[in-house]
Amino acid sequence: MQNLLENLNPEQLKAVMHKNGPLLIVAGAGTGKTMAISQRIAYLMEQGKARPEEILALTFTEKAAGEMEERVDRLLPMGYLDLWISTFHGFGEKILSEHGLDIGLPGGGKLLNEFEQWALMKKNLDKFNLDYYRPMGNPTKFIHALIKHFSRCKDENISPAEYLEYAVELKQNLDSMLSGGKGKKRGNFQTDNKDMAEQETKRINEIANAYHIYNQLLLDNNALDFGDLINYSLKLFRERPAILEKYRTQFKYILVDEFQDTNLAQYELIKLLAAPKNNLVVVGDDDQAIYRFRGASMSNILQFKKDFPDATQIFLKRNYRNRQSILDLSYNFIKLNDPNRLEYELNRDIKGPSVLTKKLEAQNPGAGTIEVIAGTDIGDEINRIIAKIIELKNSDPDGSWNDFAVLVRANEGAREISAALEAASLPYQLVSSRGLYTKDAVMDVIAYLRLLDNYHESPAVYRVINMPIFGFSYQEIVNFNYFARKKAWSLYEVLKSFPGVSAALKAKIDRLLELISAHAKIARYKSASDVIISFINDSGYLKELTEKDGERIREIVGYLNQFLKRAKAFEAGSDDKRVKAFLSELELEIEAGESGSIPFDPDAGPEAIRVMTVHAAKGLEFKYVFLANMVDQRFPTVERKEPIPIPDALVKEKPPAGDIHTEEERRLFYVAVTRARNNIYFTWAPDYGGARKKKPSRFLLEAGLISSPEKEKKKSLAANAPVIGGQDLNVKINNTGKPKTEIKLPGYFSHTQLTAFKNCPYQYYLAHIVRIPTRGKYVFSFGQAMHLTLQRLFELIREKRGLGQGDLFSAKAGVGSEEIISLEEIYDIYDKAWIDDWYESKEEKEKYRQKGREILKEFFLKHKDKWPKIVSLEQGVNFKIGGYRIFGKIDRIDDCGDGSIQIVDYKTGRPKEDEAIGPEEKEQLLIYQLAARQAMEAKVKNLQFYYLDDNSEVNFIGTEKEMAKMEEKILDRVNGIKEAAATGIFPPNPTIMCKFCDFYGICEFRK
């Protein structure tokens, strides 16, 4: 335990070792809050106060959840089963997947993103019977406004029934008012104008009915939105006390990160689960609450002390990121938000000097640099930023381009800065969560799909013939276009009938036309994702990518994988999975204003200056930060009111007095400043185009950085000579060579990864570093369908016996052996689990579908009189070998009845006899045996490969010698991966097995 606690400061130590009851940790920027939470989780487990499944930790992003789990893993010496560390929405999804039926939710529902909500509403617009809100023209913005309103209602835990009740009450009050009576208090009107009152009543009733219809549409389509995950979980726990009690008993300790970002519904869920023991730790900083536009309720952190008056409170004040001058600037500025701050609230009743302060204390010595840079216009401002970056980089030769960030309030400013960095030949990354469909590789694929859908869509054909893989010269393309205009032909017709072509040009045209013809045929019956993968493989697109720089290929393949993920998401929710249907949805998505999401990993990629919004920079830090476009109406922005506000009578939280918008903008400014470790530069210019000159931001004045807007305006025009091209300050960039690229090791290693590296390090590189998309195989589709069927089969058996995954290793796990499931129920599960991808023909698909039914019939007959006693299904396991994290997922764990377990792995391949199982084939189950020994505290009695093809079994158990050898193999392979990642060299290992490799067609080293 000493090692676990030795690096903590006194406040962190107190937080980690907190015994029981509610705890509020107020953690300022850079104070090590994530470390404190992670170490508390590890401490509770190491001290035996809770098992992993008895701790619930909730945060707001998948990345934050993953980082927290990795930190916990590094702290623990031993392995464990799945931790309950997740996002709020992930937690709700997990709860509803297991218990949704208990409140009437159908199983297997789809979670809709904002576009899918928009598309559902547009498709059913006539059902809403709108009058007041009937769109006069394009309904796009109107539908978005309604969806945002419904989302805000769910953030506030306002149900459609509650909204309808309020609308009815309002109508009754109107009727009473018009008849001279008195209405109920909640619906009283503040006007004597009859027409206004009638119109407002009509408006509220229309919205209430629309909200009800929208929610019913979701249910009718077996769908949920993100707000439903929290609200239905609340409904489940409120209406099914036995289920609530199950989870209250299970979760001995609950921790919530970024508490200031919770909305009211999420806070209600936390309080409900934590009661009555209230072993609840919340960590947050009200000064960093910047997500009000997403429904976050800053009042939650202010309300916590009222809900839990006896809660312990700990202020983490020791800052390990910033220089003191930067901390002083940010603290003095954010105090302008008093009295609507936690520090002020907690000190209000304290007489004498304040004993609770959020003034952070820098642990890094040295003075920080704080500077205002004024340009003559937007171009000059950006050039001065570039000149300063070059100056700083030249003065810090050991520094990295990763040390620099240019932050803006909105994305529009980021694009101008990125273009200037590109022109200056500086490495940069524009960090944006949107814009996938505008990336070159994705636009290439979309153009090709459009060509297949309509040969005569000339813009699509034009983009395709410009792809380097087809080898057309500039002059050839010019000639095609000229001929098309001259004859009024489509470009495709020109390619088919272009006169007087040379043999070389004819060969290029023929190759393209043959490719189009082949893919057009499969597009008639195969899925869109199948066609995309066929194109990038058959055309040579992927092969050309593998010849690019390692980082560039990872970036481009990343975009292609995101687009494939989008196509597969469409296919999962659509009966028609073909190209035409996918393009129709894509066009609808673009019409809705979407441009495709791009996940951002700040640790990925080569060295680069990061250009991003302040919101995107939350949680990050940089040595040098430039806060650009610091002018009036850009930062702070002009407040945008909600298009459809929630009626005050329905809002459960009382908004604080004061200018809420300005206070939120101040918090955003505070977040921006505290991203800077050493230097912070504020830049602005009076001329951003347009007739009116800009004033410097009022925040520069409030922070004491300028004396007055008018003086600064004159100073910028008089004292600052313009900088043209970013180089006229006689600042030249030193030759720093190519930006360094580091290959990041994965957070864990799996049997699949280790086997790939053993077989061929270059195959590992393509599959797990670059992540080249590969063609699917029908045998994998069949195998996945069988695995999923058996998983759901045993889940149903457990449900009928009254068991759940939470009953692991309990006495109940072995109850019952009676026949409690019918063959018809199994067939029904199979039909729903069936995956019909990648089969070469309908005949082959039907053959395997029938084969699966026959396998399941034999499986049923073999087990119907005595079903296995299941401990767990699809059980994730984490364990450590030599300090490295190994992860696996076990198909099935059986209770052997004597305190020991059997580990089962299903195989759909060719059955084998016991003696035919070699050492390499045993590896997967030996790894699981190692995991069980370390993470599950259970004795493994037997390892079993279960061959579904003939329902045969191969049983064995690893000896101590085999286990030790397996540990050696794991260490050798992981160390090999580590060494290859450090050097960037993954050597190929060509053998006669190359022809079975997924990358055979693009590998230059193949045998």
Sequence and secondary structure as in RCSB ss.txt:
>XXXX:A:sequence
MQNLLENLNPEQLKAVMHKNGPLLIVAGAGTGKTMAISQRIAYLMEQGKARPEEILALTFTEKAAGEMEERVDRL
LPMGYLDLWISTFHGFGEKILSEHGLDIGLPGGGKLLNEFEQWALMKKNLDKFNLDYYRPMGNPTKFIHALIKHF
SRCKDENISPAEYLEYAVELKQNLDSMLSGGKGKKRGNFQTDNKDMAEQETKRINEIANAYHIYNQLLLDNNALD
FGDLINYSLKLFRERPAILEKYRTQFKYILVDEFQDTNLAQYELIKLLAAPKNNLVVVGDDDQAIYRFRGASMSN
ILQFKKDFPDATQIFLKRNYRNRQSILDLSYNFIKLNDPNRLEYELNRDIKGPSVLTKKLEAQNPGAGTIEVIAG
TDIGDEINRIIAKIIELKNSDPDGSWNDFAVLVRANEGAREISAALEAASLPYQLVSSRGLYTKDAVMDVIAYLR
LLDNYHESPAVYRVINMPIFGFSYQEIVNFNYFARKKAWSLYEVLKSFPGVSAALKAKIDRLLELISAHAKIARY
KSASDVIISFINDSGYLKELTEKDGERIREIVGYLNQFLKRAKAFEAGSDDKRVKAFLSELELEIEAGESGSIPF
DPDAGPEAIRVMTVHAAKGLEFKYVFLANMVDQRFPTVERKEPIPIPDALVKEKPPAGDIHTEEERRLFYVAVTR
ARNNIYFTWAPDYGGARKKKPSRFLLEAGLISSPEKEKKKSLAANAPVIGGQDLNVKINNTGKPKTEIKLPGYFS
HTQLTAFKNCPYQYYLAHIVRIPTRGKYVFSFGQAMHLTLQRLFELIREKRGLGQGDLFSAKAGVGSEEIISLEE
IYDIYDKAWIDDWYESKEEKEKYRQKGREILKEFFLKHKDKWPKIVSLEQGVNFKIGGYRIFGKIDRIDDCGDGS
IQIVDYKTGRPKEDEAIGPEEKEQLLIYQLAARQAMEAKVKNLQFYYLDDNSEVNFIGTEKEMAKMEEKILDRVN
GIKEAAATGIFPPNPTIMCKFCDFYGICEFRK
>XXXX:A:secstr
 HHHHTT  HHHHHHHT  SS EEEEE TTS HHHHHHHHHHHHHHTTS  GGGEEEEES HHHHHHHHHHHHHH
 SS EE  EEEEHHHHHHHHHHHHGGGGT  TT EE  HHHHHHHHHHTGGGG  STT  SS  HHHHHHHHHHH
HHHHHTT  HHHHHHHHHHHHHHHHHHHTT    GGG  S   HHHHHHHHHHHHHHHHHHHHHHHHHHHTTEE 
HHHHHHHHHHHHHH HHHHHHHHHH SEEEESSGGG  HHHHHHHHHHHTTTT EEEEE GGG   GGGT  THH
HHHHHHHSTT EEEEE EESSS HHHHHHHHHHHGGGTTSSHHHHHHTT  SS S     EESS S  EEEEEE 
SSHHHHHHHHHHHHHHHHHH TT  GGGEEEEESSHHHHHHHHHHHHHTT  EEE  SB GGGSHHHHHHHHHHH
HHH TT HHHHHHHHTSGGG   HHHHHHHHHHHHHHT  HHHHHHH SS  HHHHHHHHHHHHHHHHHHHHHTT
S HHHHHHHHHHHTSHHHHHTTS HHHHHHHHHHHHHHHHHHHHHHHT S  SHHHHHHHHHHHHHTT   B   
 TTSSBS EEEEEHHHHTT  EEEEEE   BTBBTTB     SS   GGG  S   SS HHHHHHHHHHHHHHTT
EEEEEEEEE S SSSSS   B HHHHHTTS S HHHHHHHHHHH    STT TTS       S  B     SSB 
HHHHHHHHH HHHHIIIIII       HHHHHHHHHHHHHHHHHHHHHHHTT  GGGTTSGGGG   S    HHH
HHHHHHHH    S SSHHHHHHHHHHHHHHHHHHHHHHTTS   EEEEEEEEEEEETTEEEEEEEEEEEE SSSE
EEEEEEE S    GGG  HHHHHHHHHHHHHIIIII  EEEEEEEEETTTTEEEEE   HHHHHHHHHHHHHHHH
HHHHHHHHT       GGGGGSTTTTT TT  
